[in-house]
Amino acid sequence: MKFLKHIIALITIVFVVNAKAQTTNAKMNAFVNNLMSKMTLDEKIGQLNLPGSGDITTGQASNSDIGLKIREGKVGGLFNIKSVEKIKAVQKVAVEESRLKIPLIFGMDVIHGYQTEFPIPLALSCSWDMKLIEKTARIAAIEASADGICWTFSPMVDIARDPRWGRIAEGSGEDAYLGSQIAKAMVHGYQGDDLSKNNNIMACVKHYALYGAAEAGRDYNTTDMSRVRMYNEYLAPYKAAIDAGAGSIMSSFNEVDGIPATANKFLLTDVLRNQWKFKGFVVTDYTGINEMVAHGLGDLQNVSSLALKAGVDMDMVGEGFLTTLKKSLQEGKVTIDQINTACRLILEAKYKLGLFENPYKYCDEKRAATEIFTDANLKTAREVAAQTFVLLKNNNQLLPLKKSATVALVGPFANSKENMLGTWAVAADYTKPISLLAGLKNVAGNNATILYAKGANISNDKDFETRVSVFGKPLERDDRPADVLIKEALETASKADVIVAAMGEAAEMTGECSSRSDITLPQSQKDLLQALLKTGKPVVLVLFTGRPLAIKWESENIPAIINVWHGGTEAGNAVADVLYGDVNPSGKLSTTWPQNVGQVPLFYNHKNTGRPLGEGKWFEKFRSNYLDVSNDPQYAFGYGLSYTSFSYSDISLNKSTIKPNEKLDVKVIVTNTGNYDGAETVQLYTRQMIGSITRPVKELKGFEKIFLKKGESKEVHFIVTSEDLKFYNNDLKFVYEPGSFKVFVGGSSDNTKEKSFELIR
């Protein structure tokens, strides 16, 4: 009887929710229908226009070129304008001076925090903690919405397997399953449970699609792959974000199947609308429509009509829609239905955000003064950053450091503030981040001795540094000769017990248009590191980076290495927390680190060739391998050490054969066998041994992050069903196939226990 009551209650809840949704949709449809019946063609096309604001002031809001266009109904929204004062002034023009008083939508690149900056997205993915990741998006939404922003161009969910590509920093790594979980968490964090609330903002999933698979890792470059690979290895995170309710999606710069994504009907209509049932709107990336002229698809009028017909709804910056669609309609190149559909979707987004009810809902000066860059947010930023660091090596338990030790802190990032933030810290105050030098002093206390010397510039190549600083603050440079800088560092190191070398990449060495063909440490830093090692003092390499690096020599010679990415506003304090052992590192890599760039692309879930290399071997003639390096990565997907150690029992299964409607219970016991309390991310992978198409050697299907006290054990369970074993076959049907499987459980993709099972009909 209790069970029946429970079922009835669930059915009632579903009925009420559906009824409420239908009522809301009916009201929205009636409102939009009424509004559109009053709109001229020019006003409808104007809603599809998303220009940048420039550095508009409140005094310019009404009489600037943008202000005039807003008054004439030729602007649907603005992006990268910030502050309540400016946004309120511009919104006033739209809702008090334009004919139909349609509010604007205001978007911004809120990528890994607003003013409180969190670690870059690639770093966040290494936490493998969905609640934590969702919390960072929630705080970002609260801060951005308090400053007038109602739309963010995030999350970026592009799968990236080539570390040469700079925008790998902005995504969640190489795996579609992990990326899908993160995509959902980010959307929920931004949008909450009700977009009409004044502290929720609309997410924009990007870049659709396959942007992270650019040839040669060069930004904006061509992408080409089979549909089978596309569906099985790249599309899942986009779909996960859509399923989570994302309100908008951004088309990518690259071409797919020979057609730029911004004019790709297969992507924007066949998949997005028809297969995935996406109900939000599509916006281009910056001048994405105009750039199709260079792709060779015609003049601006032609490419604008192609974009609209393919399924684009809003044109970012280029104004191709604004200046050509009316003519294209007259010439029969587009239809009024296509313009109406795009306009409707933009108006629906504004309705869902509650802007028609209150255009100034995000313009509350009190919130702006009390909810941005708060002590609580900074505390969270510090805690989050420490969970993203990945301990790559720790010979003889060199780490954690003793607070009584005299530390020589050297390297180009030892006393840097702005490079703590990472790429896309658009709203940040670059004077606010905590440097590593300050962090060590904060955590170690007044009695600690922290000695500092820069030791090297980021690079010996001034021209390279100029290219790096194009979109950011110019890199700080010491113009003394390199040997003088190294000598000063060595003198400093001679007075210390241990050397901490802060090296790696500047913030703008990753991100948009920051691809690198050489992903090793710059020579200036290598020279310094080699000189420090010759002192005989223990060396800890603290790597600041936005991508996997090729650090084979460093891994073979430096006793302790920890990758701390670009950790955000509180990075210096968080790094110090981990170096001194106040926090035990628990990050796990979400990307494979190669031994050298020649191995790229390198990823864990590859397929066997017809001539696979034997297990544990390096070279066999007429096998798939290299003459000069093994196939192995330097550090595998899922890898990450701790100050403690963990052991895994053999895998236990509740049955060796399952049917499609049955569950496989995978159990393993994990024990903390070291001397510290710590967290471990337990990872589950599967492999289909025989299929109708070739299948990967391993696929991530589940993970759980657990905390264990010293000596504690925990029984971890994973449930695997036929749904988890589905894939897209050669006909692009999502199916499972009966047969033999293996299941793997462990602390990284290359260190697992395994067991076999059968899936039968």
N, C-alpha and C positions, 0 to 999 in steps of 0.2 A: 504493500500500500504506500509506504514511504517513497519507494522508487517511482511509482505511478504519479504521486504528487509532484515529485521532482521533475519528471518529464513534462507534466502539464504546466508547471511553472516556467520551464525553459521555453516551451511552445508559446506561452503567453508573452514572455519577454520578447521573443523574436517577432511575434505579431505586432506588439506595441511599437517596437523599433522600426519595423517596416512601414507601419501605418504612419508614423511620424515622418519618416523619410519621404513617403509619397506625398504627404501634405506639404512638406517643405518644398519639394520639387514642383508641385502644382503652383504654389505661390510664386516661386522663382520664375517658372515658365510664363505665368500670367504677367508678371512684372516686366520681364524682358520682352515679351511679345508687344506689350503696350508701348514700351520705350522705343523699340525698333520701328514700330509703325509711324513714329514721329520723326525718325532720323532720315536725313538726306543721304544720298550715295556718298558724298564727300565725308560726312560725319561717320558713316560706317567704316569707310576706308581709314579714316583718322584713328579709329580705335585699334587698328592693326599696326600702328606706328609706335615704336619704342626708341626714341632718341636718347642719347646721353645728355646729362644736364650741364656738363661743364662745371666751372666753379661759380655757379650762379649765386648771387647774394639776394637777401630779402628785398632790397630796393630794386633789383633788376627783375624780380619775379614777374611783374606785370608787363613791363615795357621791353623786355629782351626779345630776341627772335623766338626763343622757346615760348615765352609768355604770349606772344602774338599768335603762335600756332595753337597753343592751348585754348585761347579765347575763341579761335575759329573752329575748334573741334577737330583739330588735325593731329592730336597726340592722345595715345591711350595710356601711356605710363612713362615714367622716367627711371633711369637707373644710376646708381652711384652718386646720388645726392644724399647728404646726411645732415642730421640735427632737426629737432622739432621745429625750431624757428624757421628754417629754410623750407622745409617740407610743408609746413602749415601755410606759408606765404604762397607757395606754388599751388597747393590744393585750393586755396581761396580763389585763385584765378579760374580754376576749372569749375568749381561749384557755385561761384557767385557772378562770374563774368561771361561764361560761355552760354550759348543759347539753351542747351538741354541740361546743363549743370551736371554732367557725368563726371564722377570723381576719377582721379588718376590712381594707378597702382604704382608703388615705389619699390624698386628692387635694388639689391646690392650683393656684391660678392662676399657674403658672410660664410666663409669656408671652414675655418676651424676656430670659431669664436668671433665676437664682435670687438669690444675693447678689451675685455678679458680674453686673451688669446690662449687657446689650448694647443697641444702638440699638433703638428701637421697630420692630415688624415692617414697617411701611410704609417705614421707612428701610432696613432690611435688604434689602427687595425691590429697592431702587435700586442695590444692588451688582451685581445680575444675576450673582451668583457662587454657584452651588449648593453647591460644596464648602465655602465659607466659611459659608453659611447652615446647612448640616448641622452644621458644627463648633460653631456657637453653641448649637444644640439639644443636641449631645452634651455640651458643658460644663455646660449647664443641668441635664441629666439626672444627670450625675455629682454635681454639687453638691446637687441636691434629694434624690437617693437617699441621699446621705451624711447627710442631716438627717432621714431617716425617710419621705420622700415617695415613693410608688410610682406616682402617677397625675397627669398634668397636663392641664388644660383648655386644650389647645393642640394643633395649630395652628388659628387662625382663618383660614378660607379663603374667606370671603365676598367676592365681587366687589362693588366699590363704585365708583360713577361719580358720586356726589354728594358733593362735599367739605363740604357743610354737616353731614353725618352724622359725629358725633364718633368713631365706632368705625372709621372709615376708617384711623385710626392703627394699628389692631391687625391689619390685613390686608395683602394684598400688591398692592393696586391694582386697576386696571380690566380687566385682560386675563386671560382664562381659561387661555390657554396658559402664560404666565409664572406665573400663580397655581398651575397644576397642577404645574409643575416644583418650585416652592417647597414646595408641600404634601408632595410625595414626600420632598424633602430633610429637612424638619422631622420627619416620621414616622420616617425612618431614623435621624436624629440622636437622637431620644428613645428609640426602642425597640431600636436596634441590631439584631443578628442573632439574639438569643435573649433573650426577656423574662425568663427565669428567672435571668439574671445579676443580681447585686445592684447594679450601677450603671446598669441600664436601667430606664426607667419607661414606663408605658402612655400612649399619646397619646389625646386625645379631640378629634375633629374637630368644629369648630363654625363657624357655627350653622346647622343643617340645617333649612330651606333658605331661601335668598334674603333673608336678614336685611339684607344690605347694599343692597337695593333699596327701602328704606323710602320711602314717599311723602314729599315735601318735605324729605328728609334728616333727619326727626325720629325720634329713637330710639324703638323699639318700635312704630312706626307700621305701617299696612297695607301689604302688598305685593300687587301684582296685575300679572300679565303672561301672555302667551300661552305655551303649552307649547313651541312652536317656539323662542321666545327663551330660555325656561328651559333647554332642553336644549343649545342652541348656544352660549349666552353666559354661563351661570351655574353649571350643575351640574358641569362638568368637574373643577374642583379638589376637590370632595368625592369624586368617583369616584376621582381619582388618589390621594388619601390612603387610601381604602379598598383600592385595588389594591396600595398599598405596605404593607398589613398593619395599618393602624390598629386598635387593639383596642376602641375605643369611639367613639361619635358623640353629639353633643348636639343635641337639638331646639331650634328657635329660637322666639322670642316671637311673631313675626309670623304673620299668616294667609296662606295660599296657596290660591287658588281658593275663597275664602270660608270656609275651615276652618283654624283655628289649627294650626300645624305640629305641635304636641304631640298633636293628635288626628287627624292627617292620614294616613289609611291609604294613600293614593296614594304619599305620600313615604316613609313608614316601612316599609311592607310591599311594595307593588307595585314601587317603584323600588329601595329599599335592599336588601331581602331577595331579591326574586324576580329583578329585572333585574341587580343588581350582586353578588348572592350574598354579602352581608355576613354574617359569622359572629360578630361581636362583639356588644356590648350597647349599647342606647340609653339615655342619661340625659337628663332634662329640664334646661333652664336653671333658674335660681333661682326657685322657686315657679311654674314654668311651668304646672303643672296647675291650681293654684288660680286663676291669672289668667284661665283660660278661663271662669270664672264671670262676670267683667267683660266678656268677649267676648260673652256672652249665650248660652252653650251649656248652662246649667243649674246646679244646685247642685254642691257638692264631690263628692258621691257620683256624680252623673251624669258630670261631667267626668273623674273618676278612672277610671271604667269605660270611657269613650271613649278615654282615653289608652292604657290597657292593651290594648284591642282593636285600636287602630291600630298598636301595635308598640313602645310605650315599656316599658322594663324597670326603670328606676330613677327614683325620684321625689326630686328635690333639694329639701330643706328643707320643702316644703309638708305632708308627711305625709298626703296624701290617700289614697295606697295603704294606708298603715298603719291608718288609721281607718275606711275605707269598704269595702275589697275583700271582707272576710269577709261583710259584709251583702249586697254586690252578688252574691257567689257564691250565697248562700242564696236570693236573689230571682231568680236566673237571668240577671242582667245581664252577668256574665262567666262563664267556664268555668274549671274546675280546670286544664285543659290550658294555658290562657293564663297562669295564675299559675305553673304548673310550668315553662313555657318561659322566662319572665322570670327565675325563680329559677335555673334551670340556667345561663343565660348569665352571670349574676353569679358563680356558683360556678366556672364554667369560666375566667373572667378571673382569679380568685384562684389557681386551679390553675396557669394559664399563668405567672403572676407568681412561682410557687414559694412562695406564702404558706402552703399546707398543709404543705409539707415543712419550712419554717422561718419561722414567723410573725414572727420578729424579724430577718429577713435584712437589713432596711434600718435596723436600730438598732445600728450599730457606732460607739461613741464615738470610736474611733481615726480612722475615716474622717471623722467630723464635725469633728475637730480638725485634720485635715491636708489635706482635699480641697476645702474651701470658701474662696472669696475668696483664692486663692493668687496669688503673684506671676506665675506662668505664665498664669493665667486673666486677670489684669488686663492683662498684656502683649497677649494675644489681643484683649481688649475694645478696647484702644487701636488696634490694627491694623485691626480690623473696622470700627470707627466711621469711620475715615478713608476707607474704601472706599465708604461710603454717602453721603457729602456730594456735592451736585450744584452745580456751578459754573454759575450761570444767566447771568452777564454779567461781562465782564472787559475793559472798554475800555482801550486803550493799555497792555495788560499791567500794570495797576496791581498785580495779584497775580502772583507771591508778593511779600510784603513783605521788605524788608531787615532783618536783625536789628539793624542799627545805627541804624535809624530810631527817632525818638521817637514813640510811639503814644499817642493819646488813646483810651482804651477807655471808651465811654459806653453807657448803655442799661440797662433794667431787668433784663437777663439777664447783664450783664457780670461780676457777682460773685455769681451764684446757684449754689448747689450742688444743692438738691433739684429744681430745674427742668431739670437736665441729664438726669434719669432718664426722664421721660416717664410715660405712663399705665401702670397695672398693674405697678408695681415693688413687688409685695406683700411680698416677703421682704427688700427692700433696707434697708440702714442709710443713712438720708438725710444723715448727717454725713460719709459717705465719698466722695461724688463730687468730682471735680476741677472747679472753676469755670474759666471762661474766663480770668479775671484770673490765677489761679494757673497755668493752662496756658501762657499767654503768657510769664510769668516763667520757668517751667520750661524752655521750649524756647529762648527768646531768650538766656537766660543772665544772669549777674550784671551784665554791662556794659550791658544794655539799659535803656532808660527807658520804663516803662509807667505812664502817668498814668491815674487812674480818677475818674469821676464818674457817679453813677447817671443823672441827667438827666431822668428821668421815671418815674412809676409805670407798671405794666402797663396800667392804665386810669384815666381820671379818675372813673369811675363806681364808687363804693365798694360799692354794692349788687351790681353785676356781679361785683366781686372776691369778695364774700361767697358768691355762687352758685358761682363757680369753685372755691372752697376747701371746699365742702361735704364732699367725700370725701377731701380731702387736707389737708396742712398749710396753715394760713392764709397767704395771700400776704404777703410782706414789703412793708411800705408806709412810705414817707417822707411824713409829713403836712405838710411844708412846702408852700407854694403852688407850683403848676406853673411859674410864671414864675421863681421863685427857683431851682428845680431846673434849668431850662433855662439860666439865667444862669451857674450854677456849671459846667455842662457846656461852655458856650461859652468860659469863662475857661480851663478845662482844655484845650480844643481849640486855643486860641490859642498854646499852648506846644509844640504837636506838629507833626510832619511829615505825619502821616496820621491820620485818624479811623477807628476801628473801632466801628461801631454795632451792639450786640447787642440785637436786637429780635425781636418775633414773638409767640408764644403761650406761656403758662404750661402746665406739664404737664397740669393738670386742665382746660384749655380744649379738650382732645380726650379721647377715651375714652368709656366708657359714660355715657349721659345728659349728654353735652356737645356737643349740636348747636348750631350757630350759623347764624342767618339772614344775618349780615353777616360775610363771611370776609376783610375787609380788615384792615389794621393798626388797632388802637384809636387814637382821635384823639390821646391823650396822646403816643403814640409818633410819629405823623405830625408833630405840631407840633415835636417835638424834631428829627426827621430833616430837616424843612424848614429849621429854624434852623441846623443843622450844615452843610447844603449851602450856605447863604448866606455862610459864612465863606470860601469859595473854596478850602478845603483839600480834598484828595482824600478821598472817603468810601467805605469798604467796609461794606456792609450784610451782617451775619451774621444769618441768619434761623433762629430756633428755632421749629419748628412740628411739629404732628402731622397736618397736612392740606395740600392745595394751597391757597394763598392767592390772592386777587385783588389783584395788586400792579402794576397798569398804570402808575400815576404813578411809582412807585419804579423800575420797569423803564425808563421813559423818561428818568429824571433822575439816578439814582444810577449812578456809573461802574462799580462792581463789586458783585455780589451773589452770595453763596453760601448755599445752604440746607443747614443742618446738622441738621435735625430735632431730636429729643431723643436724644442719642448715647450715653447710659448712664453708667456709673461713671467711665469715662476720657474723657468727652466733651471737657473743657477741654483736656487734653493733645492729643487727636486733632485738634481744631479748630486749635490752634496749629501742629501738625505741617503741616497743609495751608496755613494762612495764610503760614507762613514758607517753604514750598516743600520741606520735608523729605519730604513726600508730595505727589505730583501727583494732584489730584482726578480721579476716574473714574466717579462715580455717574451714572446715567441715570434719568430720571423713569419711574416705573411708573404714574403718573397724569397726566392732562392738566390743565394749569393754565389756568383761564379768564381772560379780560380783566376780566370782572365777573360777579357772581353771577347776573345775568339770563340768561347763556348756559348755566347749569347745568340738566340734566346735559349735559356735553360730554365726548366720548370719541372716540378716533381711529378705531375700527372701526365707524363709523356706516354707515348705508345711504343711498344716493341717494334723493331723492324723485322724483316724476315731473317736477318742475321744479327740477332742481339748478342751483346757481349756477355760472356759467362760471368756468373755472380762472383764478386770479389776479385775479378781480374782487371788489368789495365789494358794490355794490348794483345790481340789475337789477329793474325793475318786474315784478311777477307771477312772481318767483322766490323760492325759499326762503331768505330772509335777513332781517336787521334793518334798521331805518331808522337806528339810532344807533351801531351797532358792527358790525364785520365778523364773519364766521363763524369766523375764525381764533382759535386759542387764543393765550394769551400765551406759553406754553411747551408744546410738543407731547409726547405720549407718546414715551418713548425718548430725549428730549433731555438733553444734558448736555455742558458744555464741559470743556476740559482746558487746562493751561498750555502744552501743545504743540498741534499741529494735525495732522489726518490727511486724506489724499486717497484717493479710491476710483477704481479703474479701471472701465471699462465691464464689464458682466456678460458672462461667457462661459458658454455652455451646451454640454454634450456632444452634445445633439440638440435639435431643435425640436419633435419629436413623440414622445410616449411612450405605451406601452400599460400596462395595469394592473399587469403583472408586471415592468415596467422601472423603472429609476432615472434621474432627471434630476440630473445633476451640475452644480450652480451654483457657478461660480468667480468670485472677485473678488480683486484685489490691493490690499492696504491699505498705505499708506506713511506713516510718521511724517515729516511735512514741517516740523516746528517745531524748537525749540531745547532741548526737554526730552525725556527718556525718559518714556514714559507708556503707560497701558492704554486700549484702546478696545473697546467692546462692539459687535460687528458684528451687525446685525439683518437677518433675512430675513422678508419678508412675501409673501403671495400674494393674488391676487384672481381669483375666478371671474367671467368677463364675462357669461355667460348661464346662468341656472339655472331650475329648476322653481319655486323661491321666490326672493325678492330676497336678494341676498348683499352682505356688507359691502364697502366700498371698499378695505379692506386688512385682512389678518389675520396676526398674528405666527405664524410657523411654525418659527422656529429662531433661535438667537443663539449667539455665541461671543465670549468675552472674551479678548482677546489683548494681550500686552505687547510693545511695540516700542521699541527704543532709537532715539535721534535719528538720522534718516536711513535707518532700517531699513525693509524691506518684507517682507510676508508674504502668501503665497497662501492664501486661506481658501476652504474647500469646504463646501457644504451639499448634502445628498442629499434630494431630494423624490420621494416616491412617491404612488401613488393613495391610500394610506392617509392621507397628510397632507392630502389634498384632500377628505376625507369630511366630511359634515355631516348633521344630522338634517333630513329633508325634512318635508313637511306631514303625512305619516303617522307621523312620529317614527321613521322607519327611518334607520339610519346608513349612508349611501350616498355614492358618488362619481358624478358625472355627466360624461360625456365633453363636451368643448368647448374653448373658448378660455380661456386663463389668462394672467395677468401675474405675473411674479416681480419683487420689489423687494429691493434690498440697500443698506443705508446705515447711518449713525450715529444716525438717529432716524426716527420714522415719517413726518416731513414733509421729509426730506432724503435721498432715495434715488435710485439708478440703477434702470432697469427694463428688462425683456426679456419678450417674448411666447413662449408655447409652447402646444402642443395636447395634450390627453389624448384618445386614441381607444380604441375597444374592441378 
